Amino acid sequence: EQPIFSTRAHVFQIDPNTKKNWVPTSKHAVTVSYFYDSTRNVYRIISLDGSKAIINSTITPNMTFTKTSQKFGQWADSRANTVYGLGFSSEHHLSKFAEKFQEFKEAARLAKEKSQEKMELTSTPSQESAGGDLQSPLTPESINGTDDERTPDVTQNSESRAEPTQNALPFSHRKGKTTQILTCMNSAISKHWEAELATLKGNNAKLTAALLESTANVKQWKQQLAAYQEEAERLHKRVTELECVSSQANAVHTHKTELNQTIQELEETLKEKEEEIERLKQEIDNARELQEQRDSLTQKLQEVEIRNKDLEGQLSDLEQRLEKSQSEQEAFRNNLKTLLDILDGKIFELTELRDNLAKLLECS
């Protein structure tokens, strides 16, 4: 068996008592692989937690993989009498696993149909030879044999063809038939055997094709056996090397534990990162809303600035008018002061004139 697809997931099994609740069979995400056995032409799903097999399920054409959520899927194994569940880290991994399940399920169906066709093809000659009143003179073993083995079959065929004649003699003797009738019966029996021989030739061609295919399969199996032997030798050498360094087993176990912890921490970190990404997406949405509000406020600010410029122009005009008015008031004050000075001079002159007149009146 060779792994043809692998992924990582949390493994669950249905509770055998309640048939409703899921029971986790792995403390953390483990490797789940599809294996293909070329000798038996079957596909299996296998998962190991350390040295313990927590999934060993053979894929059959009537199995169905069901997605129950975005990251969880399940399938029922009638042979193991249980239901397996897998929790993936993302929807993409779940979809990929489901696609491979459907692909290998279809391959298992085709392999089963092909095996049934081979069995039917192999059983057809024996059924035909056993179904008639006259037994076939050739067997599948003689058809698929060598040239030396086929020569006695021809003799056996000749002897078998003579058997109906010998059986026909008592029959014609009992009925009192003539030799001519016997000859006609022999001719009819010969035609029957010729048709039987044609049928057997067709079966011979089918069996020859099956034999060629079996020979090709045998060659392929021999190649696979040689590859397995090489792999066994390599594994044996590897076991020998591992036995030599068995003193480091504790360190390896500790390192494995640390790796598992690291993987678990990385998974938790990944989950935190995903949550952070969701939070950042929300912040981006909020930032977009704030940007829209800022654009609206900017537009209002521009309108206010334009209005402010208009007011500044009006204020400048009023300031100019005020300065002009102040200048006019200052000139009016200066004129009024001058007029008051003149008036004071005139009043002083009048006062002197009055005093002088009073003095003149007193003197007179």
Phi, psi and omega in degrees: 000139180233137176289133182245348174198137181223150176207176180240140182197161172275132187257137178227156171229150180290144179294120183295341182274308184272334184059021180232315185276150178266136178247120180290133177255358177224140180284337180214179180295133180236169180279129176243123188233148167269131177243148178238123177262105184288336180287320178261352178059049179231157178245139180226153172252122185230139175218135181243136171247094190074242177254005183260129178276110180265345172224128173213083189240124177273128182283128177240159183298337183267006178281154179220129176263123186245131174272115180265345176204187182290337184230015183224137178218162184210159173209153181259136178243106183290331180291318178276353180056049180205173176236126180263144175230144181232130175252118184259164181279342181208163179292329180298315180296321178297315181296320180296317179296319180295320178298315179295323178299313180295321180297312183286332174296316178295321178296321177295323178295315179296319179296321179293317178297319180295321178295320178295321178297320178296319179295319178295320180295323181287324183276346183297312181298319181293325178293320180292321181290330181272346187273339184270171176286330181254129183284139180291138181283346183247147178243160178302328180294321180287329180291318182273003182280186180278178180295326179290329181281334182283338184296315177295334181293326179296318178297319178297326178295317180296318180294323180292325178293332180283339182297318177300326179296317179293326177287332181285333183298313177295325180296314180291329179291321179293326183270353179068037180273163183271173179294331179294318178297322178297321179295318178298319179295320177297322178296317179296318179294323178297318178297319179299318181290328176296318177297320178296322179294320177298318178298318180293327176296318176298316178296325178298319179296317179297316181292327177296318177297319178296323178295318178298317179296320178296322178297317177297320178296322178297318178298316179297320179295322177297317177298316178295322178297318178297319178296320179295321178296317176298317179296322179295319177297317180296317179295324178297317176297320180296319178298319178298317178296320179293324176295325178293328182252028181297338179296340180266013184297320180297318179296320179295318179296318178297317179297321179295317178299317178298320178296318178298318177297319179298318179297318179296319177296320178295321177296319177295320177297319178298319178296318178297319178298319178297318177296321178295322178297317178298319179296319178295324177298317178296320178296323177297317178298318177296321179296325178295318178296318178296324178296318178296318177296320179296320178297318179296316179294324178298317178297317178296322179297320178297318178297319178295321179296319178297317179294325178295321178297319178298316179295323178297320177298316179297319179296320178297319178297317179294322178297318178297317179295322179295317179297319178297318180295319179296321178297317179296319179296320180296319178295321179296321178296316179299316179297318180295321178296318178297317179297320178295320177299314179298317181297318177300319178298316181295318180296320179297317179297318179296321179297315177299318180297319180295318179297318179298316179298321180295320180294320179296322180294321180293321182291325182283000000 
